[in-house]
C-alpha cells in the first residue's frame, strides 16, 4: 500500500510538471515536490537507446552530463507499445 501511494504521488508530480506531454525540468524541482526516482511502474527504451522510467503514463529520464541535473519528462504514446512488441 505504501508503494502504491509513492507511485501515485510520483505520477501526480510528473503530470504537474509535464502539462504539454514533453518537457525538461531540473531534478531538484521534482525532489522539492516530493518525487522519488526509485519508484516506477515500467520502462521504455527509445530508438536512440535512452531508457525512460515510467509511473503509469508519465515517463522520466535523467539527462547525462546536465549541470544542474535535469530530467526529460514524456507522456506514454501508442507507438511505444509497438516498440515493445517488436523487441519481444
matplotlib code that plots the C-alpha trace (Angstrom):
import matplotlib.pyplot as plt

x = [0.0, 2.9, 4.5, 1.2, 1.0, 4.5, 3.8, 0.6, 2.4, 5.2, 2.6, 0.9, 4.2, 5.3, 1.9, 2.0, 5.3, 4.6, 1.5, 2.4, 3.4, 7.2, 9.4, 12.7, 13.0, 15.6, 15.7, 15.8, 12.3, 11.0, 12.6, 11.3, 7.8, 8.3, 9.3, 11.1, 13.0, 13.4, 9.7, 8.3, 5.9, 7.6, 10.2, 10.7, 13.9, 13.9, 15.4, 18.4, 19.0, 17.6, 15.8, 12.8, 11.3, 7.5, 5.0, 1.9, 1.8, 4.3, 7.9, 11.3, 14.9, 18.0, 19.9, 23.5, 26.1, 23.5, 24.6, 22.5, 20.9, 17.9, 15.2, 13.4, 9.7, 7.4, 4.0, 3.4, 2.4, 0.8, 3.9, 5.9, 3.7, 4.6, 8.3, 7.9, 6.1, 8.9, 11.5, 9.8]
y = [0.0, 2.4, 1.7, 2.3, 5.7, 6.6, 5.6, 7.7, 10.7, 10.4, 10.3, 13.4, 15.3, 14.3, 15.2, 18.6, 19.5, 17.9, 19.6, 19.5, 15.9, 16.6, 18.9, 19.3, 20.2, 20.5, 17.3, 19.5, 20.8, 17.2, 16.4, 19.5, 18.4, 15.0, 12.9, 9.6, 8.4, 4.9, 4.0, 3.4, 1.0, 0.2, 1.4, 2.1, 2.1, 4.7, 4.1, 6.2, 3.9, 6.1, 4.2, 6.1, 5.0, 5.5, 6.0, 4.8, 7.0, 9.6, 9.0, 10.4, 10.2, 11.7, 13.7, 12.7, 15.4, 18.1, 20.5, 21.0, 17.6, 17.8, 15.3, 14.9, 14.2, 12.5, 11.1, 7.5, 7.3, 4.4, 3.9, 3.0, -0.1, -1.1, -0.7, -3.1, -5.7, -5.6, -6.3, -9.5]
z = [0.0, 0.8, -2.6, -4.4, -2.6, -3.7, -7.3, -7.4, -5.9, -8.5, -11.2, -9.9, -9.6, -13.1, -14.6, -12.8, -14.4, -17.8, -19.0, -22.7, -22.9, -23.2, -21.2, -19.4, -15.7, -13.0, -10.9, -7.8, -8.7, -8.8, -5.5, -3.8, -4.9, -3.2, -6.3, -5.6, -8.7, -7.2, -7.7, -11.2, -12.9, -16.2, -18.7, -22.4, -24.4, -27.2, -30.6, -29.5, -26.6, -23.8, -21.1, -19.8, -16.5, -16.1, -13.3, -15.2, -18.3, -17.1, -18.0, -16.9, -18.0, -16.3, -18.9, -18.7, -18.1, -17.3, -14.7, -12.7, -13.2, -15.5, -16.4, -19.6, -19.0, -21.5, -21.7, -22.9, -26.5, -28.5, -30.7, -27.6, -27.2, -30.8, -30.0, -27.0, -29.2, -31.8, -29.0, -27.8]

ax = plt.figure().add_subplot(projection="3d")
ax.plot(x, y, z, "-o")
ax.set_aspect("equal")
plt.show()
